[in-house]
């Protein structure tokens, strides 16, 4: 907390609000459509508070993100049919696995994932770009027990990844819901928000318990995130799956550059 107040004293309050609030708003907008909001918000937090503990900044990011993601989830649920038979079991598994991932990252380093991530993202981007009709039609592939089993597996894997490392969680969820369930990009994004809320909530329990949260900053950024999330979800609903697919490719491209730089050049 000392680093937080020291930084506030060192910079103008309006500059502080514009920088972090603006980053949270933009992160909420992008995240509501295809995920990847952390690509914007986390670097700004780390640049603003270079002397703060990384866990505290990640926890504060989660606090802001859960409000934005929840707002997007509600907005989608009002206008788009959310596939709850898929989203609910995936969210349940993700909540448990995210907590396990957050605990695990305190025990072993995440360096191997840091190196592998840009390669995985590149494969996702190439696959999506090469299949022009990928995610254009909403034609669910599974039902019943098979649907729940696949949803639980995806939720567990992505939930653990989100707690353990995190970048691109929302984008991975969108891709997997399109690829394995036959959703269009709009339906996949709606379902992904439900799972994302569960991941963020579970991780918040860990960060709150361990004291790695700046409540004042997180709640201020949460307000801005909600505003961005509401606009982002409405843009996605208005312009449909074609718009979501295009932004998905842009965000995945940015994630490849960012994670590649972190893994091999930083």
C-alpha angles and dihedrals in degrees: 000000000000092000089052095055093040089057092047090055091049098054135047112267092230092051089049092052094045094048101046096028092049092048091050092049093051092043090052092050095050094040092052091059106040109344124250097112090135088067087071105030103043097053090050091051092049092047093049095047106031093160096050123104110266091227090057092052092046090049091050089049090053091051092054093041098053092061093048094046092047091051090051091048091053092046092052093045090057095053108021130050105249113211095232092173086066102029098049099056090040090052092048093052092042093054092055095041094046091058090048090050093050090052093046094052088062089058105041133026121256095216095117091055090047089058096043098044100079090050092052092046091050090054090049091050095048092047093050094044095047094051103064094186094046108131095359096113127048105223111146112217103198142040140176121010095352092054092050093046094052091044091052091049094049092044092050095048097044092040092054090047091050093053094041101044115340117192112135097009094140092047092050090051092051092050094047094048090052094043101043103027103034094239122154116242093262094052091044092052091051092051092044091059091059091052092044091056090054092049093049094046093051093048090048090059089058096044093045093049091050093046096245098136136101098203098187095051094040094052093047090052090044091062090053092045092054090054092051092044094054092051093044094050092048091050090051093048093046097048098033135206096328091061092045091050092052093048089045090059091047093051093045089051091052091047091052091053094045097045092041090054092047093048103043111014109031 
